[in-house]
Each structure stands twice: as C-alpha cells, then as structure tokens.
C-alpha cells in the first residue's frame, strides 16, 4: 500500500503520485504517522534536491540496519521558475552517529571509485 507523505491518504498499488497534492507516494513501511513525528524522535542527517538520491541513501541505511525515512518538502505552487524542492533523510536520534558514519563511508567509497576511473 502506498501513502502520501503530505496528505496521509492511502492508495492502491500502481498509483505513484498523489492526485491531491502531487507528492510522490511512499511505501507504508517508510511512512511516519503524524503522531509518531516529533523532533524528540527523529533528526535530519542528509538533505538533497533529488528524491532518488535520498531514496538510495535511505535504502542503504535500511540495509545496514539503521531505520530511516524521508520527508519531501516540494513546493510546486511557488510562482517562480526553478525547483525549490528539499528532500530530507531522517533517522532516530539514537542512530545519528551510526548514520553519519555510514554516509561518510559511502562518500569515501564513491570518491575512491571516481579516482580509479
């Protein structure tokens, strides 16, 4: 089941964009219910303008056993050219250091691969 991170509505499989607000839907296992979302529970460890970048990083963290979720703050209604989207990657506060270390390791591996080319 897919859920809109902005509207909290659930949609059947196959729907990928919320028809109400235009946000990309997320799998319900990654959805944070509003009552669970508090600053005491989650902390931003990475931001990007690209959803795919944050999704890949989230999936890598999940694979390493670090629960993570995304918060997309796209504003398609802003009357100006350009993309003002901000996508945040959040982890539980007790996992911040592990997540930051993991992200740094990924960056180092990426740099090493680029140098080899």
N, C-alpha and C positions, 0 to 999 in steps of 0.2 A: 504494500500500500504506500502511495506517495502522499506527502503532506506539504502544504505551502508554509514556508517558514514565517511569512508575514501575516497571513490570514488565519492560520491554524486549521484550514479545511483539508479534509482527506479526499483523495481522488483515486479512481481505479487505475490499474496498470495500463500503461500506454500513454497516459497524459504526462507531459513533461514540463509544461508551463502553466502557471495559474491563470485561468481565464479572467479572474477579477483584477489582479494587480500586476500580472506579467512576470512574476518572480519564478525562477527555476525551482521546481519541486524537489524535495529531498526524500530519501527513503525514511520511513518512520523510525528505523533504528537509530538514525542520526538526529532526529528531531528532538529539541529540548522543549518540553512543555513549559508554558509561561510560568507556572507555579514553581518549576524547578530552576528557572533562570533568575539567579541573584548574583550580585557581584561577589558575595561571600563564597560562591561555589565555583565560578569559572573565571579564567584570566586569559586575555589575548596574548598569544605568543608569536603571531605572524599575521601580516596584512598584505593584500595584493589587490590589484585592479582586475585580476583574472580569476574567474571561478575555477577553471581547470587546474590552475597552479595550486590553489588551496585544497581542492579535492584530492589531488595526487598526494600532497603532503599529509592530509588527514588520513588517507588510506595507508600510507607508510607508517604513520604513528600508530594507527589501529593494529597494523600487522606486528608492530613491536610491543603490543600490549599496553599502549598508552591511550586511554579513551579520549577522543577529540570530536569536536563538532564545528560546524561553520555557521557564521552569521553574515548574510549578504545584505548590504545596505545600498542597493541600487536605487537611483532616483531618475526614472525615465521621464518625469514630469517637469524637470528643470528646463526652463525655456532658453537654452543656450546650446551651441554645438559642442560636441565632445562627450566623453564618457566620464561621469562622476561616480562610478561605482567603487565601492570599497567592500572587499570580502575579507572577513576576519576568521582566523583559526583560533579556537579556544580549547583549553584543557582545564581539568580540575586543578585547583590551586596546589594541591599536594604533588601534582605531576609536572609542575612548571619546569623545574631544573632538569628532569629527565627529558622532557620535550625539547627544551632549548639545546641540550647536549646532542640529542638525536638530529635536530635540524642542522646544527653545526657540522656534524659528521656527514650528512648528506651534501651539504655545500662543499665540504672539503673533497669528497669523492667526485663531485661534479667538476670541480676545478682541476683535479688530477686527470680526469678523462679528457677535458678540453686541452690540457697541456700535451697529452700524448698524441693528439690529432695534429 
